[in-house]
Amino acid sequence: MSSRVERIEELKLLLAEREYTTAADLAADLGVSLRTLHRDLATLREMGVPIRGLSGRGGGVHLERGWS
């Protein structure tokens, strides 16, 4: 991705397309480190995007239902 803004927009699209996904999968799809991905997720949360995460085996990251 050429800019952070574009990457964050792509991240929102990926989250909207998937019911659940992992941070590792998102980082790989965006070509960034896990640390960068977590910063981008924090930015989206600060912007009011309702991102939820489930930790542990079988967990993942997802958008709240009904959000678009």
Secondary structure, 3 states (H helix, E strand, C coil): CCCHHHHHHHHHHHHHHCCCECHHHHHHHHCCCHHHHHHHHHHHHHCCCCEEEECCCCCEEEECCCCC
